[in-house]
Amino acid sequence: MYDIRGLNEECGVFGIWNHPNAAELTYMALHSLQHRGQEGAGIVCSNGENLFGARGMGLLPDAISQVQLDSLRGYRSAIGHVRYATTGASELSNVQPFLFKHSKGDLGLAHNGNLTNARQIRHALEEEGAIFQTSSDSEVLGHLLFKAKSPSFKSNLKAALNQIKGAFAYLVLQKDSLTATLDSHGVRPLMLGKVDGAYCVASESCALMAIGAEYIRDVEPGEILTFNDAGMEEDNYALETKHRMCSMEYVYFARPDSEFRHHSIYNVRKALGEQLAKEMNIDADIVIGVPDSSLQAAKGFSSYSGIPNEQGLLKNRYVGRTFITPDQKMRERAVRMKHAPIRDVVEGKRVIVIDDSIVRGTTSKYIVKALRSAGAKEVHMGISSPPLKHPCYYGIDVSTHAELIAAYQTVEEIRQEIEVDSLTYLSVEGMHGVYKQFESKGECDACFTGNYPIEIVDHLLPEEKEKKTKGV
Ligand code: SF4
């Protein structure tokens, strides 16, 4: 399996407490989060005594059938998950939510993000006799919770959360409560909402809007929200917290109609385009965006520079991502199927094309080639984020330097490689400056700078180091 784009969203989660249509609303919310994961989906519901679940591979309608959804109707609380495999194999056993059946009571678990010490903890737990059912990092929290001795679930949860490291938005469903919690750096988004008097949480506010819920606020780093029949209880587990929201959520992953801190991603991307225009001193006849995620940045670029914004590229929405083989020629064909230039728009023009990022360079090279063959006189490229140079260990599937062209080539070398007249990336400072305008309290920029805000324990394990030195 190979994606021509090279960057994939991590996962999406949704949870709701005490609503008569909990399963149906969860299904609808997951539809709105489908862009965050297309490999599998699932729902776990509570009837107040036990938990029941349905899950499957593929897009939501393939993963959960009408019959399965009907079987969950009437349960009043639910959690749901859409998955893109960032750790663990792409197979049904890894599709979430996980449902643990235990003498202490059933427990449903949904996780967005990636733990950076999961292998270390798993190894220790296995030494003590634990048997894992999946190869996913997410299962670790379930084992830590069942192993804990305190009669208080909250104490056990706090102790477990203080053992795990990494990026996580976790939802835990039990017969008498739903718990939502975010890692102490708030790397992944999690939003609190309310619909018909029932509390709900979602990875993005677009899922809240989809079910007619009011978007109340963003869940804070280190926060624990517990929903039960007494209402909502706010607490936290971490002594020290920092705000390190993933920069790429703003640039590329989140849906443009979603809001972080009540500011739309649409407006943030427009502002990234404006900032890029300030930093990119090139004259041209038109500016175009690579659909879909770069259209807003192109709009912003145009409004600052005064260069007219046109639709010069068309996206074929029906090109699947899974059938592409890892072969350069086939990848190029796949990109050609995905983006088509509009000759009348670009012919004879000096074109600035805006994209949100360059991963391997395959897509960019094709786009430049296609614009030239459609008659563009000059092609300049502006990237609305800094060069992607480092792997992400917090839930995005770029896991090696070798996958990133900017990790081993200079901007000038990349320019030559993709055969563009000029290439300008947004500066790291420019990007952070934009986020500040939208009340962001701090972002992770590790894939641009290599400054990882959370320790990467598993990748420092001796066997990993050994593998790396042997070039495995
Ligand atoms: S390393 Fe990059 S992609 Fe990963 S969380 Fe940080 S900003 Fe996001």
Residues whose N, C-alpha, C, O or C-beta is under 5 A from the ligand:
A	BS01	SF4	C246 S247 M248 P391 C392 Y394 I396 C444 D445 A446 C447
